[in-house]
């Protein structure tokens, strides 16, 4: 399928599912405004500038921001695959510090899927080095509504 079409579908699904997202909404003036694009095999990627305003320790991106980037990438990967789901579990492994003042790439892909549940993996890469990885378990929203969970 054409990448431009998939990117448009991703943006439409994201705008409908959570129009004011702090990480990926283009309409949230105070958000990070991550711009995810569909990559090979239905995964997604986005670049983040790692501005010093998101610093934890001096010169290092705050770990909570790193976790949020990973979670957002996995959520947008589901959007790119026509699914809207919420995070049930997020396991993050911090391998190396993500430095501020240098761009980083966040990417995600579906590891396995058995609707309404999905398992995804994501990573943050900076200077050609994997800085953090995550595995997320997600549950489609319609299932949440019907079970009352």
N, C-alpha and C positions, 0 to 999 in steps of 0.2 A: 504494500500500500504506500502511497506517496507520503513522504515525510511532512510536507507542508500541510496536507490534510490531517495527518495524525496530530501535529502540533496545534492546529486549530481546534480539533476535537478535544484535546487535552485542556486547552484554555477555556473552552465553553463548559466542560464538565466542572473544572475547578471554580469558575465564576458562579455556577449554579449551586455547587455543593457548599462552598464557604466563601462568599463574596468579599468578606472583609478580613481574610486571613492575615495574621501578623507577619507571616513569612512569604507568601506567594501572591497575595492580591496586589494588582497594580493600582487599585483604587484606595488602598490604605496608605495615607500620606505618612504615617509614622512606622510603617512596616518595612521589612527588608526587601520587598518587591523582587523576590527570586523569579527568574524567567526560565522555567524548565522547558526543555526540548526533548522530543522523542529520539532515542538512539536505537542502535541495533537491537533486534529481538524484543522490542516493546519496552526497553528500559528508558530512563530519563537522566538528563544531566542539566546542571546549572552551575554558573560561576558566582562566587561570592567574594566581594572585595576585602573582607576581613578588616574593616575599619577599626581603628583603635577605640572607638566608642563602645565596642563590644568586647573589650578586654576584661580579663579576670586578673591574673598575675601580669606583671609588667611585660609587654611585648607578646602576650599570649591570648588567644581567643578564649573567652569564658567557656568552660565545659558544658554549661547549660545551652549555650548558643550552638555548640557543636552537636549536641544531642538533638536540638530542634531542627538543625539543618538536615540531619540524617532522617528524622521522622517525617519531615516535609517532603523529602525526596521520595520516600517510600509511598506516602499518600498520593503524591502526584503521579507516581508510576501506576498506581491503581487507577487514577483518573484516566491515564493514557490507555488503559486497558478496559475502559468502560465500566469501572466499578467505583463505588463510593463507600468507604469503610472507615472505621475508627480504630485507633490503636488499642489493643488489649495488653500487649507487653512489648517493651522496648529494652533490648539488652545492648549496651554500648561498651565497646572496648577502645580505650584511649591508648594508642600506640606511641605517638610522638606529639609534642605540642604543635598546635596550629598557630603560626605566627601572624600577628597583626601587621598590616601594611603590605601584605602580599596576597594576591588573589588565590583562592582555592576552588577546586571543583568538587561538587557533591554529585554522586550518581547512585542510582538504585535500579534493581531488577527484581522480578518475581522469581522466587526460588521454587515454590510450589503453591498450587492453588486447588482448593476443593471447596467451592462456594457453599456456604457463606464465609468460610475462613480462608485466609491467605497468609503465607509466610514470605517475607521479602528480606532482601539484604541490601545494605547501602554502605558507601564509604566516602570519606573526605580525603582528597588528594591535594597535596601542595608540593611544588618543586619536584614532581615525579615520585613522591613518596606517599604511601598510604599513612595518613595521620590518625584516622579513627575508622572503626567499622561498627556496624550494627546489624542486628537481626530484629525484625519486628513481626509480631503476630497481629493480624487485623481481622475485624468482623464487619461484614457489610451492614450498613445502617438499616435497611428494611428488616433484617433479622432482629436487630436491637429493638426496634419499635414493636414488633409482634411479640417478643418475649418479655418486654418490660425491664430488661437488664440495664 
